[in-house]
Amino acid sequence: MPAFDRRSLLAGFAVYAAGTPVLAQPVQNAAPRPAAPPPAFGYDDVVRRAREISAAPYDGAVQPLPEQLTRLDFDSWRDIRFRPDKSMLGTAGGKFRLQLFHLGHLFLKPVTINTIRDGVATPIPYTASLFDYGRARFDKPLPVNMGFAGFRIHFPLNDPRGSDELLSFIGSSYFRWLGRGQKYGLSARGLALGTGLLDNKEEFPFFREFWIDTPDSAADAITIYALLDSPSVAGAYRFVFRPGPETPVEIEATIFPRTPLSLVGMAPLTSMYFLGENDRHLNDRNKYDEFRAELHDSDGLLVNTEKGEWIWRPLRNPLVQEVHNYDANDLRGFGLMQRDRRFEHYQDIELNYEERPSYWIEPTGKWGEGRVELIELATKDETFDNVIVAFVPNKTLEPGKPFNFAYRIRSLTDGAELHRLGRTINTFSAPAFALGSAEAQRANTRRFLVDFAEGDMAYYLAQPNLVEIVAAVGKGKLLRTFLVPNPAIKGFRVMIDVELHPEATTTMTCFLRSAGRVLTETWSWSWKVYNF
């Protein structure tokens, strides 16, 4: 019956069932129905796109850029600025503003950027009028369909009268953002594939397209969708950023493997650690002609296990690449932290390392069995991000089967609010000079010194005999431990003498307790004897 729709028939039957006779109205006299609005663009649309492209072979072809862009050095590329008067998203009266990054230098893979208004997604066309090119001069006009390198969002984060850079997405699947009073440091990534391998075959998935929802005048959050792609996987992401002291971001992801994936890094973070008090290179800083004693965006990895244990692993700049794993089933949280907030330790009035954020990740729901993988690469300067951490599930992801996960990241300062236990403040190492004569003859002995402060440490200073050291050594031998009050930090210093394994990495853990009650987080460290 093409002349009637199902709703009309049901309405007619209902009237007759009520016992009231009515005359059928000719269809041609009925008022025309308004066309239903198209459904608003949302996460399901990105998931559908990801599923579709994952079913096809990966297309990594990139339209070559004009040579005048590929030959730009960093300073020339950075000199190309988005014109603030062209900022987008302000038409609805909201506080968020969108600015775009120009292609060039290292950023040669164009991405498509769309804005969403009233549920409708519209791509932003590239035009030269969006940018101030500064000192850069081009012989020919740039193509109009070129695309962008990425984008950033501005918001009155630190002052209601201002407009600060809140977040940015640029390069592969990298993104970073700020809480109040913070300066850029470490970065997050959408996904990590094959990190930690020595075959240089790490795969870098990239966000090939973005959709940015236009916030209204009352909005205190901004929603961003992204389409991830790489030879091994495609995926859909939703990010919800809420600017504030910690600027938490809620992240939901659905990925579709093209091939079996067994080394998937979920919620990866990337940071830099060059020099610090817990690193052997500190003694060699004159070799680098360096006046600053510490140079790092993060100084430690913090892990909260399903059993409630808090593990602190200080970072370092190793002599060669090292990979360390921490078993974590149904992980509660992990993150790269910048605990040292004292300017005098860095002495850098431009880069402000003491103001770099810490990113703390909390899974939404259970992530199951897996491990937190920490990768530390050797670096000879501070320009290289040489620290990577991610959660790696034990199971292999199968092609064609969607894999969903979600999490929240908070942009903290030193993370002191995460727990009330005593925290690891310093890690040092030195030759074990205090060993007895027989022990001193042993090769590969080392003393490790760990300072614990905060929590209940100050309470026990008056009676340190109530505090017990709980230490363990793997692939090595624990020789002795000492506990000494350290009034300078209102805490304790633990000294651990270890005989190191001559061929393998020696691992160590230590925490303090009293009458069976855990007083501190667990310090975790590793040391390898190199014969070069």
PATI-230698 format. One record per residue (C-alpha): y, z, x. Coordinates in steps of 0.02 Angstrom, whole numbers, padded with zeros to 5 digits, always signed. Layout:
<rs>
YZX
...
</rs>
This chain:
<rs>
+00000+00000+00000
+00138-00060+00116
+00278-00030-00011
+00256+00159-00010
+00243+00286+00128
+00122+00432+00121
+00259+00561+00092
+00324+00466-00062
+00151+00457-00138
+00120+00642-00113
+00289+00683-00190
+00249+00576-00342
+00078+00658-00363
+00159+00830-00354
+00281+00787-00494
+00141+00722-00607
+00035+00874-00571
+00177+00983-00635
+00161+00897-00803
+00333+00817-00805
+00331+00631-00845
+00440+00525-00733
+00477+00340-00722
+00430+00253-00561
+00585+00189-00470
+00583+00017-00393
+00567+00028-00207
+00710-00092-00177
+00831+00030-00260
+00782+00177-00148
+00912+00236-00023
+00871+00177+00155
+00798+00310+00266
+00898+00348+00423
+00809+00298+00582
+00728+00447+00668
+00812+00487+00834
+00705+00455+00987
+00623+00611+01058
+00724+00699+01191
+00674+00664+01370
+00577+00808+01446
+00439+00868+01560
+00301+00780+01463
+00385+00613+01501
+00379+00648+01688
+00197+00704+01676
+00155+00540+01589
+00243+00442+01726
+00149+00538+01860
-00018+00506+01775
+00019+00320+01760
+00069+00293+01941
-00076+00398+02005
-00196+00277+01921
-00126+00132+02024
-00130+00107+02214
+00014+00189+02303
+00162+00073+02328
+00258+00129+02482
+00363-00028+02497
+00546+00010+02524
+00685-00117+02505
+00760-00134+02680
+00933-00061+02695
+01076-00153+02778
+01077-00127+02966
+01249-00052+02955
+01168+00098+02869
+01010+00113+02974
+01109+00120+03136
+01221+00265+03080
+01205+00420+03188
+01209+00593+03110
+01395+00620+03129
+01438+00450+03055
+01321+00477+02908
+01388+00652+02877
+01563+00581+02875
+01521+00486+02715
+01570+00609+02579
+01552+00602+02391
+01724+00602+02309
+01745+00770+02219
+01847+00688+02080
+01692+00583+02039
+01580+00735+02013
+01466+00722+01862
+01397+00836+01724
+01568+00903+01675
+01588+00803+01515
+01501+00938+01411
+01619+01072+01475
+01489+01160+01583
+01516+01238+01754
+01388+01134+01850
+01442+00981+01948
+01333+00844+02022
+01371+00754+02186
+01264+00624+02274
+01210+00594+02454
+01231+00422+02532
+01088+00330+02614
+01089+00311+02803
+01037+00388+02970
+00868+00475+02939
+00879+00455+02750
+00825+00277+02723
+00711+00292+02570
+00812+00267+02409
+00782+00381+02261
+00832+00353+02081
+00939+00487+02001
+00963+00501+01813
+01067+00615+01705
+01009+00673+01534
+01138+00688+01393
+01088+00727+01213
+00907+00698+01262
+00939+00523+01331
+00905+00488+01515
+01022+00364+01601
+01010+00308+01783
+01164+00328+01893
+01211+00160+01970
+01267+00155+02151
+01447+00102+02177
+01548+00115+02337
+01692+00195+02240
+01591+00357+02226
+01610+00391+02412
+01741+00418+02545
+01672+00330+02699
+01783+00419+02823
+01772+00336+02995
+01624+00227+02944
+01670+00043+02931
+01553-00093+02865
+01566-00280+02894
+01493-00324+02724
+01495-00244+02552
+01345-00134+02519
+01220-00185+02382
+01258-00119+02208
+01075-00074+02170
+01046+00026+02327
+01009+00200+02259
+01045+00368+02341
+00972+00483+02473
+00978+00637+02362
+01100+00752+02273
+01177+00924+02268
+01240+01036+02128
+01399+01139+02136
+01435+01296+02035
+01559+01444+02044
+01426+01550+02131
+01535+01667+02235
+01701+01658+02144
+01728+01614+01959
+01880+01512+02013
+01786+01407+02141
+01645+01281+02151
+01516+01317+02286
+01367+01212+02338
+01222+01292+02245
+01074+01180+02286
+01024+01015+02363
+00876+00895+02359
+00867+00774+02505
+00728+00706+02615
+00544+00693+02562
+00515+00838+02440
+00633+00960+02527
+00755+01066+02429
+00854+01224+02459
+00975+01335+02365
+01079+01491+02383
+01104+01662+02309
+01274+01745+02309
+01350+01770+02482
+01215+01670+02573
+01221+01523+02694
+01091+01384+02705
+00940+01416+02816
+00758+01386+02771
+00698+01254+02646
+00565+01238+02513
+00458+01084+02480
+00371+01015+02328
+00200+00997+02411
+00123+00999+02585
-00028+00893+02632
-00126+00908+02795
-00011+01032+02883
-00081+01122+03033
-00191+00979+03090
-00175+00915+03268
-00200+00732+03221
-00017+00701+03173
-00076+00637+03005
+00021+00758+02896
+00072+00672+02735
+00246+00698+02666
+00253+00671+02478
+00428+00628+02418
+00526+00645+02258
+00557+00465+02210
+00653+00497+02049
+00754+00639+01973
+00817+00680+01799
+00957+00809+01787
+00994+00887+01618
+01178+00903+01574
+01214+01088+01538
+01333+01130+01397
+01483+01245+01411
+01381+01404+01382
+01236+01361+01498
+01195+01482+01639
+01051+01375+01707
+01019+01195+01754
+00855+01100+01730
+00798+00965+01849
+00643+00855+01834
+00566+00762+01980
+00430+00632+02005
+00327+00658+02164
+00232+00517+02250
+00129+00488+02407
-00029+00393+02459
-00139+00540+02404
-00053+00613+02252
+00075+00591+02114
+00155+00735+02022
+00281+00798+01896
+00397+00945+01929
+00518+01047+01826
+00647+01160+01910
+00758+01284+01817
+00893+01362+01928
+00990+01515+01869
+01139+01547+01985
+01171+01728+02029
+01141+01859+02164
+00962+01794+02190
+00973+01625+02101
+00791+01627+02043
+00711+01457+02014
+00565+01433+01894
+00451+01291+01949
+00313+01205+01851
+00207+01066+01927
+00069+00949+01870
-00008+00844+02008
-00133+00700+01997
-00234+00669+02156
-00272+00489+02201
-00406+00548+02324
-00502+00712+02347
-00380+00840+02419
-00443+00992+02515
-00287+01042+02614
-00154+01060+02480
-00008+01172+02523
+00063+01245+02362
+00242+01312+02361
+00273+01271+02545
+00420+01340+02643
+00490+01275+02806
+00598+01372+02928
+00654+01389+03110
+00613+01523+03238
+00671+01493+03416
+00717+01659+03498
+00697+01842+03449
+00650+02015+03510
+00467+01992+03463
+00444+01832+03562
+00399+01806+03744
+00532+01669+03759
+00666+01803+03746
+00642+01835+03931
+00667+01650+03966
+00827+01622+03868
+00925+01594+04029
+00810+01447+04059
+00883+01372+03900
+01061+01414+03957
+01079+01518+03799
+01199+01664+03774
+01129+01714+03604
+00983+01835+03605
+00912+01785+03436
+00906+01617+03348
+00806+01603+03187
+00821+01564+03002
+00676+01681+02964
+00597+01820+03067
+00438+01860+02972
+00307+01815+02842
+00279+01942+02703
+00122+01935+02594
+00078+02042+02442
-00109+02034+02409
-00203+02059+02246
-00250+02234+02307
-00068+02284+02323
-00064+02278+02513
+00098+02220+02593
+00069+02123+02756
+00211+02089+02879
+00183+01956+03011
+00331+01935+03132
+00366+01754+03175
+00372+01682+03349
+00397+01523+03448
+00225+01494+03528
+00186+01399+03686
+00075+01281+03586
+00046+01256+03400
-00042+01402+03315
-00116+01417+03140
-00150+01585+03057
-00229+01617+02888
-00221+01766+02772
-00352+01772+02634
-00267+01796+02467
-00361+01784+02304
-00250+01797+02151
-00101+01815+02266
+00044+01920+02203
+00178+01847+02316
+00229+01783+02487
+00384+01724+02575
+00480+01693+02735
+00605+01833+02762
+00762+01855+02866
+00763+02044+02889
+00882+02058+03037
+01056+02053+02959
+01158+02114+03109
+01286+01993+03178
+01282+02069+03352
+01100+02015+03369
+01149+01831+03346
+01330+01820+03406
+01354+01654+03317
+01520+01645+03224
+01485+01469+03156
+01302+01467+03102
+01295+01645+03032
+01108+01673+03051
+01127+01848+02981
+01179+01772+02813
+01028+01657+02795
+00923+01686+02638
+00744+01745+02620
+00635+01651+02494
+00509+01756+02398
+00376+01666+02295
+00287+01744+02146
+00147+01644+02062
+00154+01624+01874
-00022+01662+01817
-00169+01670+01937
-00188+01544+02078
-00368+01594+02113
-00455+01597+02281
-00364+01535+02433
-00262+01584+02584
-00084+01594+02645
-00075+01475+02793
+00057+01505+02927
+00091+01367+03054
+00201+01398+03206
+00250+01251+03316
+00324+01258+03490
+00508+01212+03501
+00636+01206+03641
+00791+01216+03533
+00855+01279+03365
+00868+01108+03281
+00683+01094+03242
+00600+01176+03091
+00445+01242+03176
+00377+01364+03046
+00279+01313+02891
+00195+01426+02763
+00105+01383+02601
-00036+01441+02488
-00192+01334+02511
-00323+01346+02372
-00505+01348+02423
-00559+01217+02298
-00548+01029+02321
-00437+00938+02196
-00525+00790+02116
-00447+00618+02085
-00386+00587+01909
-00395+00771+01858
-00225+00853+01831
-00194+01013+01928
-00062+01129+01855
+00026+01275+01937
+00188+01370+01915
+00289+01496+02013
+00458+01577+02037
+00560+01587+02198
+00699+01713+02224
+00832+01689+02357
+00846+01865+02430
+00937+01942+02578
+00816+02051+02679
+00695+02084+02534
+00712+02274+02544
+00695+02285+02354
+00519+02211+02352
+00429+02376+02392
+00466+02557+02438
+00350+02572+02587
+00407+02592+02765
+00450+02423+02839
+00418+02344+03009
+00586+02338+03097
+00541+02282+03274
+00394+02212+03369
+00391+02215+03559
+00258+02188+03692
+00246+02235+03875
+00118+02258+04014
+00010+02411+03983
+00076+02509+04133
+00026+02676+04060
-00160+02639+04068
-00272+02745+04178
-00329+02681+04346
-00498+02620+04284
-00421+02533+04133
-00282+02460+04238
-00411+02360+04333
-00461+02270+04176
-00387+02098+04155
-00285+02046+04002
-00221+02215+03946
-00062+02224+03843
+00044+02355+03755
+00119+02317+03585
+00260+02422+03513
+00298+02425+03327
+00445+02515+03244
+00424+02574+03064
+00576+02634+02964
+00636+02663+02786
+00520+02717+02646
+00467+02897+02680
+00480+02882+02869
+00631+02997+02885
+00542+03130+02782
+00400+03144+02909
+00510+03151+03066
+00510+03340+03063
+00319+03347+03066
+00247+03188+03143
+00074+03264+03158
+00052+03230+02972
+00062+03043+03005
-00094+02946+03052
-00104+02776+03138
-00229+02656+03061
-00254+02514+03185
-00385+02377+03206
-00415+02239+03333
-00516+02080+03310
-00585+01980+03458
-00522+02108+03580
-00534+02296+03611
-00422+02436+03551
-00395+02553+03700
-00277+02684+03631
-00131+02715+03511
+00023+02828+03518
+00145+02883+03383
+00322+02933+03438
+00469+02982+03326
+00613+02859+03339
+00769+02949+03276
+00878+02796+03312
+00798+02707+03163
+00749+02865+03067
+00569+02814+03086
+00424+02800+03207
+00370+02692+03353
+00185+02650+03368
+00115+02597+03537
-00050+02504+03542
-00142+02467+03704
-00261+02320+03688
-00384+02230+03799
-00360+02048+03748
-00499+01923+03727
-00491+01805+03877
-00536+01648+03779
-00491+01678+03596
-00343+01739+03496
-00339+01928+03481
-00282+01989+03309
-00210+02161+03274
-00160+02260+03121
-00077+02429+03102
-00006+02540+02965
+00037+02724+02943
-00032+02844+02814
-00030+03029+02774
-00165+03126+02682
-00242+02960+02628
-00078+02890+02559
-00015+02727+02633
+00161+02750+02702
+00202+02578+02773
+00166+02396+02755
+00031+02324+02868
+00095+02251+03030
-00008+02099+03081
+00003+02013+03250
-00095+01897+03362
-00095+01859+03548
-00180+01727+03653
-00198+01727+03841
-00142+01559+03910
-00193+01507+04085
-00054+01382+04115
</rs>
